[in-house]
Amino acid sequence: MDDEKPITDQAMETITTAVEATKEAAVIAVKKVRKAAKKVAKKVAPKKASKKKAKKTSKKAAKKTSKKAAKKSSKKAAKKAAKKATKSKKKAKKAKR
């Protein structure tokens, strides 16, 4: 990070990058979960009537798991961003000495 930029700007940059990474991770997680749910639905419910139910339940499960994954990844990203910000502050202080 640049020493010329104010710390608030640096922090905002790290937060925005963390948020973008979180979004990408959530989208990937949702795709994976949906794929897995479809596979399970195919194996479990080969009948037409139960297929509709399986689709609904798999969608619900996918939503739940994607929400959980998004929450986890956002928490992790926020923690990482906070750690990076504190590290950069320490480095800047050392560099000034």
PyMOL commands that set and color helices and strands:
alter all, ss='L'
color gray80, all
select helices_A, chain A and resi 7-44+48-96
alter helices_A, ss='H'
color red, helices_A
deselect
rebuild
show_as cartoon
